[in-house]
Amino acid sequence: METKANKIYMLLIYTIFPTVASIIYLIEEPIPYLGFDDLIHRTSSIFGIFAFIWMCFNIIIMTKIKVIETNYSLDWLNKFHMWTAVIAIILGSLHYPLMRIGGAMDPIQLRTGNFGWASFVILLVLAKIFMSNNLVKYKAIGKLRLSAYIMRFNYGINKILHNVMLVGLALIFYHSIISFTSISSLYMLGVYYFFFGITIIGWFYHKLIRMFRSTSDPYAYRKSSWDDVGLDGISKTYKKWAYRSIKQNPSLYPCLQCGTCTSECPVSIVTKGSYNPRRNILATLLGYKDLLLNGDDLVIWGCTDCHTCVEVCPQGIELTDLFASLKNQSIALGKGPDYIIEQAKTIFDNAKAIPSQPAIERRRQELGLPAVSEPDISEVQTLLTNLGIKDKFELRT
C-alpha cells in the first residue's frame, strides 16, 4: 500500500511531466513575445497542457495496472484521482477565456475544446452523484440513486460512462494537435501524441489484455486469497426488496466490490471468508433476499458491529447500517441464532445484558468503585414489549 515516499513519487510524476511539456511549448512557440496579450496566451496554453496531461494520467490510474494497484490504497487513489480531475477541469475552464483574450481561435479547435471540456464537467458531476458518497446526506441524491437503480443504471453503467473520459480526451487531443504551435513544432506534436498514446495503450490493456489473465473482480490485486463472493447458482431475486434497501441506505449504491471490507474484517479473516461483507452488499444490490435472510447464521450474524469495514471502505459506505437492517429483518421473520434470543431474554428479565452478580459487586468494592444502581426492569420490559421483541423470542420457546 501507499507510503509517504510513494505519494511523493506520484506528485512528482504529476508535476514534472506537464512542466517539461510546458517548457517545450515555451521554446517551440512560434509567435514572438510581444507583450501582455502574448503572456496571457502562453499562460492559457500552459494551463491547457497541465489539464490535458493530468487527464491522461487520471485515465491511466483508472486502468489499475499492477504497479499502481500494489503501491497505493484505493482510498488514497480515489481522492487523488478526484482532486486532480477537479484541478484539471478548473485549469481547462481558465484556459478558454484566457485564450480568447490572447487572440482568436480556429472554429474547429474551439468546438473540440469546448465539447471535450463539457464532457469532463458532466462526468465529474455524475461521479460526485453516483460514484462517491460525499453528497449522500442529501435526500435528493438518495432519490436519484434509487431511480437510477430501478432503471438499471448500476456500477457497470457507471464504468461505461466513466470511459467516456476517453472520448473527451480524444477531443482535447485533436484540439491540441491542430493548434498553431503543434502544427509549427514537431516536438510539441510529439508531446501530445506521446501522452495520448500511452493513455490509449493503458486503456486497451485494462479493457482487453488484462481480462485474459485476471478474475472478473476489477481489484484482483486487493483481494484476499480466500475472498469469493460465491453467488453462482442463485437465480431468484427480489427487486422490490433491493429497492427498499437502496432507499433505506443509498450509500450502498457506489460499492466498487473492491474487497477492502472483507480483507480487513476480523471475522472474515478468522472464518476465511465464510462471513463476507463484500458478498452481503453484492447480494443486497442484486436482490438475493433468501441467501441473506434464509442462509446460514454466519452469513449475516457474523458481523460484530466493530465498524472496521466502515472505517476502511474507500467509498464511505455505511456497511454496518445494512448489516443491522438484515439482522432486524431476520428476527422479524422469526429467525436468528439461538444465542441472540437468549441474550434478548436476559435483557428482558434483568434490564441488562450481564446480570448483577455478587462476585462483580465484591470486586467493585475491592477497587473502591461505587455500587451500580439497579435499572428499572419494568421500564425496559415495557419498552421491549411495545417494540414487539418479547413476542419474537416467545415464538422461539
Secondary structure, 3 states (H helix, E strand, C coil): CCCHHHHHHHHHHHHHHHHHHHHHHHHHCCCCCCCHHHHHHHHHHHHHHHHHHHHHHHHHHHCCCHHHHCCCCHHHHHHHHHHHHHHHHHHHHHHHHHHHHHCCCCHHHHHHHHHHHHHHHHHHHHHHHHCCCCCCCCHHHHHHHHHHHHCCCCHHHHHHHHCHHHHHHHHHHHHHHCCHHHHHCHHHHHHHHHHHHHHHHHHHHHHCHHHHCCCCCCCCCCCCCCCCCCCCCCCCCCHHHHHHHHHHCHHHCCCCCCCHHHHHCHHHHHCCCCCCHHHHHHHHHHCCHHHHHCCCHHHHHCCCCCCHHHHHCCCCCCHHHHHHHHHHHHHHCCCCCHHHHHHHHHHHHHCCCCCCCHHHHHHHHHCCCCCCCCCCHHHHHHHHHHCCHHHHHHHCC
